[in-house]
Amino acid sequence: MSKNKLNIGIIGCGGIANQKHLPSLAKVSHLGEMTAFCDIVEERAIKAAQEYGTKNAKVYTDYKELLQDDAIDVVHVLTPNLQHSFITVDALEAGKHVMCEKPMAINSKEAQDMIDAANRTGKKLTIGYQNRFRDDSQVLYKASRAGEFGDVYFAKAHAIRRRGVPTWGVFLDVEQQGGGPLIDIGTHALDLTLWCMDNYKPQSVTGSVFHKLANKHEGNLFGPWDVDTFGVEDSAFGFIKMQNGATIILECSWALNTTDVREAMTTLCGTEGGAEMKGNPSADGGELVFNSTKYGKLVETKPATGGGIAYFDTSAEDPGVLEARQWLECIINDTEPLVKPEQAFVVTQILEAIYTSAKTGKTIEFTEEKLSTSTSYSINV
């Protein structure tokens, strides 16, 4: 693509837009400008346009009208989960590149529709897994790819909050979101784990989903919630076996009686060593600990993070900014985004399998099928 500066359309001007995407895009305005904003609540779109848009930024309440603007090159889909797939497909068909916030979709069929549309139109598609851009994530990924841990055969994907139930928007609406902490924050932990392992071939999934603490909102970080509207799980767990025998335990909660709180982190265990993410990456950069044996002793090392990140200079440290920059640059330079839709597709399939396993009480087996667009896995109960 020869264009040096992109025109960006924003669909959905709620929490995730204002918390991550809009301020991040504003910091890379030399690559793209926000020229259009859409939200079903017009006041939200107007406010976003005034704070982050160009002088003549347009405001819409119907996303299809925004997509009719031929001047828009790329669209960010930042709506509730239920709307991710069909808006993304429509945007791709309208000739726009698409950044869709996580999770990719509420089920694997809708996620596959998104991949098919991207392949059919030739437009780029990526999913908002910004935790890959953290410094500790980049270091762990490079160490794993370099063989530092040998054969990684066991991992844990951590997404545990003690009391961190979001009380705004539609987070507690199972129809709009497709689920609770599993699809909301579990998706980040699983994506990070699969990416660091470079393993996207699941064989079977067994899941447990709990609705235990909906009426116990004392001490919640975001204040009390409406018990009558708490329609999603408060915690979920998955036992995931990959085709090569590697095993992953996914643990996630918005509310759980535990002090072992970790979110968007992973633990890797291999034949030559292991690594564990600790601390609070969003607050202090977190802590990454490698473990191995040396000179007949058990050894732990802590790599110094905060230095250079692959593909980027060090002027911007926030993962959201790095995500936005890499995404816009891959459009301008016609390169691949760091987060490929085929990878996010497997995350969606595993999350769906955990929900299905919990509902049926059975282990979900995956059968590999070669499709024209990607390698998929059909779920056999």
MIVEXMAR-577238 format. One record per atom (N, C-alpha, C): residue in three letters; x, y, z. Coordinates in steps of 0.02 Angstrom, whole numbers, plus 32768, in hexadecimal, padded with zeros to 4 digits. Layout:
residues N
alaXYZ...
***
This chain:
residues 381
met802A7FC58000met800080008000met802C803E8000ser8020806B7FD2ser804B80A57FC9ser803A80DF7FF7lys7FFF80DD8015lys7FE881138040lys80128118807Fasn802981548091asn8055815D80CAasn802F816C810Alys7FF081818104lys7FC78192813Elys7F8181788133leu7F6981518162leu7F29812E815Aleu7EF08155817Aasn7EB4814C815Easn7E778166817Casn7E56812E81A2ile7E48813A81E2ile7E308105820File7DE981148224gly7DBE80E08221gly7D7A80E5823Agly7D7280BB8279ile7D5280D782AAile7D4880B582EBile7CFF80A082F1ile7CF3805F82FBile7CB080468305ile7CAA802B834Cgly7C8880508376gly7C83804183BDgly7CAF807183E5cys7C90809F840Acys7CB680D3842Dcys7CAD80CD8479gly7CAA80908491gly7CA1808484D9gly7CE2807B84FEgly7CE0804C852Fgly7D188045855Dgly7D5A8034853Dile7D5E7FFE8516ile7D9E7FE884FAile7DB9801A84C8ala7D8C803E84A6ala7DA180718477ala7DC680A9849Casn7DA880C184D3asn7DC580F884F8asn7DFF80E48524gln7DFF80A5853Agln7E36808E8565gln7E75807D853Elys7E6D80628502lys7EA7804B84DClys7EAE80698497his7E7E805D846Chis7E87806B8425his7E8D80B58414leu7E6080DF842Dleu7E618125841Aleu7EA081498432pro7EB381428472pro7EF281638487pro7F3081468466ser7F2E81058457ser7F6880E68436ser7F6F80FF83EEleu7F38810183CAleu7F3981198385leu7F4E81638383ala7F39818983B4ala7F4C81D083B6ala7F9781D983BBlys7FBA81A983DAlys800281AE83E2lys8028819883A4val8006817B8373val802781698334val8003818B82FAser7FEF81C98305ser7FC981EF82D3ser7FF081FD8294his803381F48296his805A81FC8259his804D81C38227leu802F818D8241leu801F81548216leu7FD581538202gly7FAA816F822Agly7F63816E821Bgly7F3C819E8245glu7F0681B88228glu7EDA81E7824Bglu7E9481CA8251met7E7481D78289met7E3081C08294met7DFF81F28276thr7DDF81DE823Fthr7DB5820B8219thr7D6B81FC821Eala7D5981C58240ala7D1281B38245ala7D07818A8285phe7CCE819782A6phe7CBD817682E5phe7C74815F82E3cys7C68812282F9cys7C25810882FAcys7C1580E7833Casp7BDA80F58357asp7BC280D48392asp7B7680D98393ile7B5480A683ADile7B0B80A983AFile7AF380DF83DEval7B1E80F4840Dval7B10812E8437val7B3681698419glu7B12819583F8glu7B3281CA83D1glu7B6081F683FBglu7B4D8202843Aglu7B75822D8465glu7BBB8211846Farg7BC181CF8472arg7C0381B0847Aarg7C2E81BB843Cala7C1081B58401ala7C3581C083C3ala7C49820983BDile7C1D823783CFile7C2D827F83CCile7C67828F83FAlys7C6482758437lys7C9982828468lys7CDC8268844Eala7CDC822B8433ala7D1A820E841Aala7D36823783DFala7D09824D83B3ala7D1E8275837Aala7D3D82B78390gln7D1F82D683C3gln7D39831583DCgln7D7D830E83FDglu7D8782D6841Fglu7DC682CC8444glu7DFE82B08419tyr7DED828683E8tyr7E21826283C3tyr7E1E826A8377gly7DE88285835Dgly7DE082878315gly7E0182C282F3thr7E0482BE82B2thr7E1B82F68289thr7DE8832E828Dlys7DFA83688273lys7DCE83A38277lys7D8A83968259asn7D8883718222asn7D49836381FFasn7D32831B8208ala7D4382FD8240ala7D3182B7824Cala7CE582AE824Alys7CCF8278822Blys7C88826A8224lys7C6F823D825Dval7C308243826Dval7C11821D82A3val7BD581F68287tyr7BD081B7829Atyr7B9A818B8282tyr7B7C816582BCthr7B3E814F82B4thr7B1F812082E2thr7B1380DD82BFasp7B1C80DB827Easp7B14809E8256asp7B58808E8236tyr7B768056824Atyr7BB980468231tyr7BBA803C81E6lys7B82802781C8lys7B80801C8180lys7B89805D815Aglu7B7380948176glu7B7D80D58156glu7BC780E88159leu7BE780DA8190leu7C2F80E78195leu7C5580BF8160leu7C4280818156leu7C6580568126leu7C5D806D80DEgln7C2C809780D0gln7C2180B0808Dgln7C5380E7807Aasp7C77810080ABasp7CA88134809Fasp7CE781158080asp7CF281228040asp7D2B8104801Dasp7D6E81208034ala7D6D81588057ala7DAC8175806Fala7DC9815080ABile7DA0812780CCile7DB881038107ile7DDE80C480F1asp7E1A80BE810Basp7E46808580F8asp7E41804B8129val7E39805B8169val7E3C8027819Cval7E07803581D1val7DEA7FFF81EBval7DB68005821Dval7DCA7FDE825Chis7DBD7FFC8296his7DC67FD982D6his7D817FC782F0val7D757F8682FAval7D347F6D8312val7D3B7F63835Eleu7D197F8F8384leu7D227F9283CDleu7CDE7F8C83F0thr7CB57F6083D8thr7C717F5783F0thr7C6D7F1C8421pro7C327F0F843Fpro7C297ED08463pro7C387E948437asn7C4B7E5D8456asn7C637E228432asn7C337E0883FEleu7BF27E0A840Dleu7BBF7DEF83DFleu7BC37E0F839Agln7BDA7E4D8397gln7BDA7E728358gln7C1C7E6E8332his7C4F7E4F834Fhis7C917E4E8330his7C907E3182E9ser7C727DF782E2ser7C797DD382A3ser7C557DF78269phe7C167E068271phe7BF17E218237phe7C087E678225ile7C1D7E908256ile7C377ED28245ile7C7A7ECB8221thr7CA57E9E823Athr7CE67E92821Athr7CDD7E7A81D3val7CB17E4A81C8val7CA67E308184val7C8D7E698157asp7C5D7E91816Fasp7C447EC88146asp7C7B7EFA8136ala7CA67F088167ala7CDC7F38815Cala7D0E7F1E8129leu7D207EDF812Eleu7D4E7EC180FDleu7D2F7EC280B7glu7CEF7EB280B2glu7CCD7EB28072glu7CC87EF98055ala7CCA7F2B8082ala7CC87F71806Bala7D0D7F8B8058gly7D3F7F5F805Cgly7D827F728046gly7DAE7F90807Clys7D9C7F8580BClys7DC37FA080F3lys7DEE7F6A8113his7E297F7D812Ahis7E4F7F518156his7E307F55819Bval7E347F1F81C3val7E107F1E8202val7E3B7F07823Dmet7E3C7F318271met7E537F1D82B3met7E147F1082DDcys7E0B7ED182F2cys7DD27EC0831Ccys7DEB7EB38363glu7DCB7ED28393glu7DDE7EC783D8glu7DD17E7E83EBlys7DF77E65841Blys7DEC7E208432lys7DA97E1A8456pro7D8D7DDE845Bpro7DA07DA18437pro7D8C7DA783EEmet7DA87D7C83C5met7D997D81837Dmet7D4E7D7F8370ala7D2C7D4F838Fala7CE47D468385ala7CC97D1C83BFile7C877D1583C3ile7C6A7CEF83F9ile7C697CA583ECasn7C787C9083AEasn7C7F7C49839Fasn7CAB7C408362ser7CC07C028355ser7CF17BF58320ser7CD37BFE82DBlys7C927BF282D2lys7C747BFC8291lys7C797C44827Cglu7C697C7282AAglu7C6C7CB9829Aglu7CB47CD08291ala7CE37CB282B6ala7D297CC182ACala7D417CAB8267gln7D2B7C708251gln7D3D7C58820Fgln7D207C8581D9asp7CE47CA081E4asp7CC77CCF81B4asp7CF37D0C81AAmet7D127D2181E0met7D3F7D5B81DCmet7D7D7D4B81B4ile7D9A7D1181C0ile7DD57CFC8199ile7DC47CF58150asp7D8B7CD68141asp7D767CCD80FCasp7D6E7D1180D9ala7D517D4180FCala7D477D8380DEala7D8A7DA680D1ala7DB97D9F80FFala7DFB7DBD80F5ala7E1E7D9E80B9asn7E1B7D5C80B4asn7E3A7D3B807Basn7E187D4C8039arg7DD77D51803Carg7DB07D608000arg7DBD7DA77FE6thr7DC57DD68014thr7DCD7E1C8000thr7E167E327FF9gly7E437E0B8017gly7E8A7E1E8015gly7E9B7E558046lys7E6E7E658073lys7E7B7E9980A5lys7E987E7980E5lys7EBC7EA2810Blys7EDD7E898147lys7EAD7E888182leu7EB77E5681ACleu7E8E7E4D81E8leu7EBB7E3A8222thr7EB27E5B825Bthr7ED67E498297thr7EA77E4F82D3ile7EBC7E32830Bile7E947E318347ile7EBB7E528380gly7E987E7583ADgly7EB87E9E83E0gly7ED47E79841Btyr7F097E548411tyr7F2D7E338448tyr7F6C7E5A8458gln7F647E948478gln7F9C7EC18484gln7FD07EA684B4asn7FBE7E7284DCasn7FEF7E58850Dasn802C7E3884ECarg80267E2684ACarg80617E0D8489arg80977E428483phe80837E828487phe80B27EB9847Cphe80D47ECF84BCarg80C17EB284F5arg80E57EC28533arg812D7EAC852Easp81587ECF8552asp819F7EBF8550asp81AD7E798569asp818D7E6585A1asp819A7E2285BCasp81817DEC858Cser81497DFA8569ser812F7DCA8538ser815F7DC184FEgln817B7DF884E7gln81AA7DF584AFgln81EA7DCE84C1val82027DDA84FEval823E7DB68515val822F7D6C851Bleu81F67D5A8539leu81E37D148541leu81DB7CF284FDtyr81BA7D1484CFtyr81AF7CF8848Ctyr81F27CE9846Alys82207D1A846Dlys82607D10844Blys82897CD9846Cala82867CD484AFala82A97C9E84D1ala828D7C5A84BEser824B7C5684B9ser822C7C1684A7ser823E7C038460arg823C7C348432arg824C7C2683ECarg82967C1283E4ala82C07C2B8410ala83087C1C840Cala83177BD8842Bgly82E57BB58446gly82F17B738463gly83097B7484ABglu83017BAD84CCglu83197BB58510glu82FB7B808540phe82BC7B6C8532phe82997B3F855Fphe82947AF88544gly82B17AEC850Agly82AC7AAB84EBgly82667A9E84D2asp824D7A6284DCasp82097A4F84C8asp81D97A6584FFval81B07A9784F1val817F7AB08522val81437A818521tyr813B7A5A8556tyr81077A278557tyr80D07A35858Aphe80D97A6885B4phe80A67A7A85E5phe80A57AC685EDala80697AE285F2ala80637B2A85FBala80247B398622lys80247B738642lys7FE87B8E8663lys7FDA7BD38646ala7F9B7BDF8638ala7F847C208620ala7F5D7C40865Ahis7F777C778674his7F5B7C9586B1his7F307CD286A1ala7EF27CD286BAala7EC67D0D86B4ala7E997D0F86F2ile7EB87D18872Cile7E947D13876Bile7E8F7D57878Earg7E517D6C8799arg7E427DA487C5arg7E207D8A8803arg7E2E7DA8883Carg7E0D7D94887Barg7DC67DB1887Earg7DC07DF28872arg7D807E13886Aarg7D8B7E4C8839gly7D7F7E3E87FAgly7D887E7187C6gly7D537E6A8791val7D147E6987A6val7CDC7E628778val7CCD7EA6875Apro7CCF7EAD8718pro7CBD7EEE86F9pro7C737EFB8700thr7C617F358718thr7C1B7F448728thr7BFD7F7786F7trp7C1F7F8586C0trp7C057FB5868Ftrp7BF77F92864Dgly7BD87FB68620gly7BCC7F9B85DDgly7BA37F5B85DEval7BB57F2C85B3val7B8F7EED85ABval7BB87EB085C0phe7BEA7EBA85EAphe7C157E8385FEphe7BF07E49861Eleu7BB97E568640leu7B957E218663leu7B5C7E048639asp7B577E1A85FAasp7B237E0485CCasp7B3E7DCC85A1val7B287D8F85ADval7B437D55858Aval7B337D57853Fglu7AFA7D74852Dglu7AE87D7784E6glu7B157DA884C0gln7B247DE084DDgln7B4E7E1284BCgln7B987E0084BCgln7BAE7DDE84F2gln7BF57DD084F9gln7C097D8984EAgly7BDA7D5A84EEgly7BEA7D1484E1gly7C057CEF851Dgly7C0F7D138555gly7C2A7CF58591gly7C487D2985BDgly7C697D1385F3gly7C867D408624gly7CD27D428621pro7CF47D328659pro7D3D7D39865Bpro7D627D0C862Aleu7D457CD48618leu7D677CA785E9leu7D717CCA85A6ile7D3D7CE7858Bile7D417D068549ile7D5E7D4C854Dasp7D5D7D6A858Aasp7D757DAE8592asp7DBF7DB385A1ile7DD57D9385D8ile7E1C7D9785E9ile7E407D5585DFgly7E1C7D1E85E1gly7E3B7CDD85D3gly7E577CDB858Cthr7E367CFF855Fthr7E4C7D00851Athr7E927D1E8513his7EA27D51853Chis7EE57D6F853Ahis7F1A7D3D8551ala7F0C7D1C8589ala7F3D7CEC85A5ala7F497CB28576leu7F137C998557leu7F1B7C618529leu7F407C7684EAasp7F317CB084D0asp7F557CC88495asp7F9F7CCE84A3leu7FB07CEB84DCleu7FF77CF484EEleu801A7CB184F4thr7FF97C808511thr80177C3E851Cthr80227C1984DAleu7FEF7C1784B0leu7FF57BF5846Fleu802B7C168444trp802E7C588447trp805F7C7D841Etrp80A67C6E8435cys80B17C6E8477cys80F57C608490cys81097C188484met80D87BEA8485met80E67BA48477met80EC7B97842Casp80CF7BC48404asp80CA7BBB83BBasp80A87B7883ACasn80707B6E83CDasn804C7B2F83C6asn80017B3E83BEtyr7FE67B308384tyr7FA07B418375tyr7F787B03835Elys7F8B7AC98378lys7F687A8D8363lys7F4C7A6883A0pro7F107A7A83B6pro7EF17A5883EFpro7ED77A1383DCgln7ED979E6840Bgln7EBE79A28401gln7E7E79988429ser7E7E79AF8468ser7E4279A68491ser7E3F79DC84C6val7E0279EA84DDval7DF77A1E850Fval7DC27A058541thr7DD17A0D8580thr7DA179FF85B5thr7D997A3F85DEgly7D5B7A5585E9gly7D517A94860Bgly7D217A918645ser7D2A7ABF8674ser7CFC7ACA86ABser7CEB7B1586AEval7CAC7B2486B5val7C947B6986B8val7C697B7086F6phe7C767BA4871Fphe7C537BAC875Fphe7C2C7BED8764his7BF17BE78784his7BC77C208795his7BBC7C1C87E0lys7BEE7C308807lys7BED7C24884Flys7BE97C638879leu7C047C9B8861leu7C0C7CD6888Cleu7BE57D128874ala7BB27D07884Dala7B8C7D3F8831ala7B6B7D6B8866asn7B5E7D4E889Fasn7B3D7D7488D5asn7B6D7D8B890Blys7BAF7D8888FClys7BE27D9B892Dlys7C0F7DD1890Fhis7BF67E10890Fhis7C1A7E4688EEhis7C437E71891Eglu7C487E5C895Eglu7C707E83898Dglu7CB97E868977gly7CD57EC2897Agly7D1B7ECB896Agly7D2A7ECE8920asn7CF77ED088F5asn7D057ED188ADasn7D287F12889Aleu7D5B7F0B8871leu7D847F44885Cleu7D5A7F7B883Bphe7D267F678817phe7CFD7F9687F1phe7CBA7FA38813gly7CB57F938852gly7C777F9F8877gly7C457F67886Epro7C0E7F6A8894pro7BDC7F348891pro7BBA7F30884Etrp7BA77EF3883Btrp7B837EE987FDtrp7B3B7ED7880Casp7B117EDA87D8asp7ACB7EC787DEasp7AC67E7B87DAval7AB67E5C8812val7AB37E128815val7A827DF687E1asp7A4C7E1A87D5asp7A197E0187A7asp7A2F7E01875Ethr7A627E28874Ethr7A797E2B8708thr7ABB7E0586FCphe7AD47DE3872Fphe7B137DBE8729phe7B057D7C8704gly7B097D7F86C1gly7AF57D458699gly7B2D7D1B867Eval7B6B7D2B8691val7BA57D068677val7BC87CE186AFglu7BF97CB8869Eglu7C1F7C9486D1glu7C4B7CC486F9asp7C5C7CB08736asp7C8C7CD8875Casp7CD27CBA8759ser7CD87C7A8745ser7D197C5B873Bser7D137C21870Bala7D4A7C0F86ECala7D4B7BD786BDala7D927BBC86B8phe7D967B7A86A9phe7DD77B5986A6phe7DD77B26866Dgly7E107B20864Cgly7E157AF28614gly7E547AC88618phe7E4D7A898605phe7E857A5A85FEphe7E8C7A4C85B4ile7EC17A648596ile7ECA7A64854Dile7F057A38853Blys7EF87A058512lys7F2E79D984FBlys7F3979E684B1met7F7779F1849Fmet7F8979FF845Amet7F9B79BF8435gln7F9E79C383F3gln7FAB798783CBgln7FEF796983D9asn8020799183ECasn8063797683FBasn806A795F8443gly8033795F8468gly8033794884ADgly803B797E84E1ala804F79BA84CBala805579F284FBala80127A00851Bthr80147A16855Athr7FD87A228580thr7FD87A69859Cile7F9D7A898598ile7F947ACD85B1ile7F5A7ACE85E2ile7F647AEE861Bile7F2E7AFA864Aile7F1D7B458646leu7EDF7B548636leu7EC77B998633leu7E9C7BA68670glu7EAE7BDA8696glu7E887BEC86D1glu7E747C3586CDcys7E337C4286D7cys7E1E7C8886D2cys7DE37C9586FFser7DE07CD1871Aser7DA97CE48745ser7DA47D308749trp7D677D478754trp7D5B7D8C876Atrp7D537D8D87B5ala7D3C7D5587D1ala7D317D508819ala7D437D0A8830leu7D757D05885Bleu7D8C7CC58874leu7DAD7CD088B8asn7DA07CA488E7asn7DBE7CAC8929asn7E057C908929thr7E327CB98912thr7E797CA7890Ethr7EA37CE78914thr7EE07CDF892Athr7F0E7D18892Cthr7F427D1388F4asp7F417CDC88CFasp7F6F7CD38896asp7F517CF58859val7F597D378855val7F397D5F8821val7F6C7D6F87EBarg7F5C7D5987AFarg7F877D688775arg7F5B7D6D8737glu7F687D9E870Dglu7F3F7DA886D2glu7F6A7DB38694ala7F557D95865Cala7F7A7D9B861Dala7FC27D868626met7FCC7D4C8644met800F7D318650met80117CE8863Dthr804E7CCE8637thr80577C888626thr80917C6A864Bthr808F7C2A8655thr80C67C038670thr80D77BCD863Eleu81167BC6862Cleu812D7B9485FCleu815D7B64861Ecys81557B248611cys81817AF0862Dcys819A7AC485F4gly81DC7AC185EBgly81F87A9985B5gly822D7A6985CEthr824B7A46859Fthr827D7A1385B1thr82BF7A3285C6glu82CE7A6F85B1glu830D7A8F85C2glu83067AC785F6gly82C97ADA8604gly82BE7B108633gly82777B29862Fgly82697B5C8657gly82257B788656gly82267BC28663ala81EB7BE08662ala81E57C27866Eala81A07C36868Cglu819E7C6A86B4glu815F7C7C86D5glu81587CC786D8met811D7CDF86C4met810D7D2686CAmet80EE7D33870Dlys81067D68872Flys80EB7D7B8770lys80E37DC68773gly80CA7DDF87ACgly80C47E2787B5gly80887E448792asn808E7E84877Fasn80597EA9875Fasn80747ECD8722pro80717EAE86E7pro808D7ECC86ABpro80717F11869Bser80307F1B86A8ser80117F5B8697ser80287F9386C5ala80407F828702ala80537FB58732ala809F7FC18734asp80C57F8A8738asp810D7F918742asp81377F698710gly81177F5286DBgly813B7F2B86A9gly813E7EE186B8gly81287ECE86F5gly81277E888707gly816C7E6B8713glu816D7E2B8720glu81AC7E08872Eglu81AD7DC78706leu81E27DBB86E4leu81EB7D7E86BDleu82247D5686DCval82157D1786EFval82477CED8710val82547CAF86E6phe82937CA586D1phe82A77C6786B0phe82C17C3786E4asn82B57BF686DBasn82D27BC58708asn82F27B8C86E1ser83297B7386FAser834E7B3D86D9ser837D7B1E870Cthr83AA7AF386F4thr83DE7AD7871Fthr84227AEA8702lys84527AF6872Elys84957B088717lys84C77AF5874Etyr84FD7AD58739tyr85317AC08767tyr85157A94879Fgly84E37A6C878Dgly84C77A3E87BEgly84967A5E87EFlys84847A9D87E3lys84577AC18810lys841A7ADB87EAleu83E47AE5880Fleu83AA7B0787F3leu83B77B5287EFval83A87B7087B6val83B97BB687AAval837B7BDC8794glu83737C1887AFglu83407C468798glu835F7C878781thr834A7CA08747thr83647CDF872Dthr832A7D0C871Alys83367D4D8720lys83037D7E870Flys831E7DAD86DApro830A7DA2869Bpro83227DCD8665pro830D7E168672ala833A7E448662ala832B7E8B8669ala82FF7EA0862Fthr82C17EB1863Ethr82947EC88609thr82947F148607gly82727F2F85D5gly826F7F7885CEgly829D7F918597gly82C17F648576gly82EB7F79853Fgly82C67F7784FDgly82EB7F6A84C8gly82CD7F6A8486gly829B7F32847Cile82697F3F8454ile82377F0E8443ile823B7F0083F8ala82377EC183E6ala823F7EAF83A0ala82107ED78374tyr822A7EF1833Etyr82067F16830Atyr81F67F5E831Dphe82097F748359phe81F67FB7836Ephe82327FDC838Basp822E801F838Basp825E804383B2asp8243804883F9thr826680698426thr82538069846Dthr823280A98483ser821980D28454ser81FC81128467ser81B6810A8485ala819480D48476ala815180C78490ala8151808584B4glu813E808584F4glu81418048851Bglu80FD80278524asp80C7804C851Casp808580308528asp80747FFD84F2pro805E7FC08507pro804D7F8C84D6pro80187FA284A4gly7FE77FCA84BAgly7FB47FE0848Dgly7FCF800C8456val800080368466val801F80618434val804880378403leu806E8008841Eleu80957FDC83F3leu80687FB383C5glu80317F9C83DFglu80017F7683B6glu7FE67FA2837Eala7FD27FDF838Eala7FB7800D835Bala7FEB801D8327arg8028802A833Carg805D803B830Darg806C800182DDgln80757FC682FAgln80857F8D82CFgln804D7F7E829Etrp800F7F8582B4trp7FD67F78828Atrp7FD27FA8824Fleu7FD97FE8825Cleu7FD680198226leu8012801381F7glu804C80058213glu80877FFC81E9glu80817FBF81BCcys80617F8A81D4cys805A7F4E81AAcys802B7F5B8170ile7FFB7F898179ile7FCF7F9B8141ile7FF57FC6810File80187FF88128ile803D802580FCile8074800080D5asn80977FD280F7asn80CF7FAF80D8asn80BC7F6B80BBasp807C7F5980C1asp80637F1980A7asp808A7EDE80C5thr808D7EDD8107thr80AC7EA5812Bthr80777E848157glu808A7E4E8179glu80597E2A81A2glu80547E4881E8pro80187E4C8204pro80127E62824Apro802E7E2E8279leu80437E4382B4leu805E7E1482E5leu802A7DE182FAval7FEC7DF88302val7FB67DCB8315val7F907DB682D6lys7F9A7D7882C2lys7F7A7D5E8286lys7F357D428296pro7F047D4E826Apro7EC07D368279pro7EBB7CEB8281glu7EE57CC5825Eglu7EE37C7C8264glu7EF77C6682AAgln7F237C8D82CBgln7F367C7D8310gln7EFD7C8D8340ala7EDD7CC68336ala7EA57CDA8360ala7E6A7CAA8357phe7E657C8D831Bphe7E307C5D830Dphe7E367C1F833Aval7E727C078344val7E7D7BCC836Eval7E6C7BDD83B7val7E7E7C1A83CDval7E6B7C2F8410val7E1F7C2B8418thr7DFA7C4583E7thr7DB17C4483EAthr7D977BFD83ECgln7DB47BD083C5gln7D9E7B8B83C5gln7DA77B6A8409ile7DE07B77842Aile7DEC7B58846Bile7DBD7B74849Fleu7DB27BB6849Eleu7D837BD384CEleu7D3D7BB684C4glu7D287BAF8486glu7CE77B928477glu7CE47B4A8490ala7D1A7B258489ala7D1C7ADF849Fala7D177ADA84EBile7D357B0A850File7D2F7B098558ile7CE67B13856Etyr7CC57B44854Etyr7C7E7B4E855Dtyr7C557B11854Cthr7C637AF38513thr7C3D7AB884FDthr7C497A7D852Bser7C877A73853Fser7C987A3C856Cser7C757A4485AFala7C767A8185C9ala7C567A8E8609ala7C0A7A828605lys7BEC7A9485CClys7BA47A8C85C4lys7B907A4285BCthr7BB97A1C8598thr7BA879D68589thr7BC579A585BAgly7BF879BB85E0gly7C1A798D860Egly7C48795D85EBlys7C5A796C85ADlys7C85793F8585lys7CC57962856Ethr7CF7793A8560thr7D3479538541thr7D27795F84F7ile7D3E799884DFile7D3579AA8499ile7D7279958471glu7D68796A8440glu7D9F79548415glu7DA0797D83D4phe7DDB798E83BDphe7DE379B58380phe7DFC79888348thr7DDD798F830Dthr7DF3796A82D2thr7E0E799C829Fglu7E4C7994828Aglu7E6A79C3825Cglu7E4B79BD8217glu7E3B79F581FAglu7E2179F781B6glu7E467A2D818Flys7E5D7A1D8154lys7E7E7A4E8129lys7E497A738101leu7E447AB4810Eleu7E157ADE80EAleu7E3A7B0780B6ser7E167B27808Aser7E357B4F8056ser7E577B8D8071thr7E417BA480ACthr7E5B7BE280C7thr7E8C7BD88101ser7E827BA48128ser7EAC7B9A8163ser7EA37B54817Dthr7ECD7B4181ADthr7EC47B0181CEthr7E927B0B8207ser7E5D7AE58206ser7E297AED8239ser7E237AAC8260tyr7DFA7AAE8295tyr7DEF7A7382BDtyr7DA57A6F82CDser7D857A3C82B3ser7D3E7A3482C1ser7D367A128304ile7D057A29832Bile7CFC7A10836Eile7CCD79D4836Dasn7CE4799C8386asn7CBB7960838Dasn7CAE795283D6val7C70795483EBval7C6079478432val7C5978FC843B
***
